[in-house]
Amino acid sequence: MQSDDSPEKRPTLDPWHGHYAARAADMIASEVRALFAVASRPEVVSLAGGMPNVSALPLEVVSAVMADLVTRQGAVALQYGSAQGVESLRESVCEVMALEGIAARPDDVVVTCGSQQALDLVAKVFLDPGDTVVTEAPTYVTAISTFAAYQARVAHVPMDGDGVVPEALADAFDRLRAEGRPAKLFYTVPTFQNPAGVTLAAGRRRRVLEVCRRAGVLVLEDNPYGLLRYDGEPVRPLRADAGRDEVVYLGSFSKTFAPGLRVGWALAPSAVRDRLVLAAESAVLSQSPLTQLVVDRYLRTQPWGDQLKVFREMYRERRDAMLRALTEHMPPGTTWTVPEGGFFVWATLPDGLDAKAMLPRATSARVAYVPGTGFFANGDGRAHLRLSFCYPPPDRIAEGVRRLGDVVAQEIALRDTFGVTGARDGRGPQSPGPELP
């Protein structure tokens, strides 16, 4: 007779433990999402999440557009739609991409629930368990969790202040091929990168494309921030100078209009597009025609270019507030990137400090950030942290950085009193750290 203390009889928090698919074990929580409960408290200055400031939108105009749309096209907007997306919006998406130099056809656009779903669909279509995706180091946190959910492995390639290093990328492709696990995809955020804030230099872009072309690796270019350059014309995406079959390009209206509408897209080679549509059908049947038509109507009837200018000026002011505060309040030995656009600054702490270990003390001091470990698949990045300047107003940014500077100063004092307590990459004093900044 089994005792009540046997493994089969012991209570569990999850009665279905052991029944899940193997890939469920590889689903990992985002370090950014884990901070939301703390960062959303009003007394905490959150420099963590990359939330766009939608209060800068003319909300009464958006409301009027939505009301008129439902009145005039409600029978279409509230009905099922195509998994590829509303045709008129796909036409508008091509006009948006043309602002950055991309020539595209509406037939090759697939509308998605934000660019995050586009990323998931590409992973679903291309990745088998054990496949390898090459990414920049650091890289977008939710890309790591997306690739992990499909049981793929991530291999990082170092960046410097000019973005990913082409020679290191070529070496990574050669090494992976020699190990019998050639890269399936190269995932990159080349413009105002999340989390590092750096931009792949113009002189490197063609070299990166050539490296991927020689290796036969498809480029997955994620460009949610490209139209948020603070000065000058938009940076040409990789897709603008690549062959049609070499790059899958991901875009989004979350940063340039409203994230709550959840409208993004993928521009893909025709054969890839067909598979993405099939994958979208199996996931959601169709995207929301309502939100797609809202975005399309807004683009066609409102001065969207003027709204982009408002966003750029607002975010530039907030970036400048953060850079001034970092210069004023961060102790010597701290360094950071200077982004030309986008939402993020990537900071490196003085030697021996650990951003992940420091986070509880920072939240106690009522400031939140994202530790660098969330942006590496291998646990590196302990000496780094991502700071977001898009959401708080300038005075709150300055106060948050002041609080953070005090915490870092206290950590330095502890280090100097008790010795070095952390390594640059979290694995040991001799381990080579990331090359940024």
Number of C-alpha atoms within 10 A of each C-alpha: 3 8 9 10 9 8 10 10 10 9 10 10 6 7 8 8 8 8 8 9 8 13 13 13 11 16 16 13 12 15 17 18 13 11 17 14 8 17 22 13 11 9 11 18 25 28 26 25 23 20 16 20 19 17 9 12 16 10 11 9 12 16 12 11 19 20 14 14 18 16 11 11 13 15 11 14 20 13 11 14 16 17 23 25 24 22 18 14 22 24 16 17 27 19 18 15 21 13 15 17 17 19 14 20 13 18 18 20 27 26 33 30 21 22 24 20 21 26 24 20 22 22 24 18 14 15 19 13 14 13 18 21 23 23 25 25 25 28 23 21 20 20 21 22 21 21 25 22 20 23 22 22 19 24 19 20 24 18 22 16 18 16 26 26 19 21 13 14 22 18 13 18 26 14 14 15 13 10 9 8 15 20 24 21 24 24 21 24 28 25 30 27 29 28 27 34 27 29 23 24 16 14 9 15 21 15 15 20 22 15 18 22 15 10 16 15 20 19 24 25 23 27 21 23 23 27 23 25 23 20 11 7 12 17 21 17 23 28 27 18 16 17 12 16 14 20 24 24 25 28 26 27 20 20 23 23 22 18 18 11 17 20 26 23 25 29 28 26 18 14 10 16 20 16 17 28 22 15 18 25 15 11 13 12 16 21 23 24 21 22 18 25 23 23 23 19 19 18 18 13 9 13 10 14 11 10 16 18 16 14 25 20 16 18 25 23 16 24 26 16 19 27 19 14 20 21 14 13 18 20 17 10 10 17 18 21 17 20 24 19 24 30 28 28 25 26 24 24 22 19 17 20 24 28 27 22 14 16 19 13 17 22 20 12 17 20 26 30 24 26 25 28 24 27 30 23 22 13 13 23 28 28 27 31 27 28 27 28 31 26 22 18 15 20 12 19 29 23 17 24 26 18 21 26 20 16 22 24 17 14 20 21 12 14 16 12 9 9 11 15 15 20 21 25 23 20 15 11 15 9 12 12 18 21 12 22 18
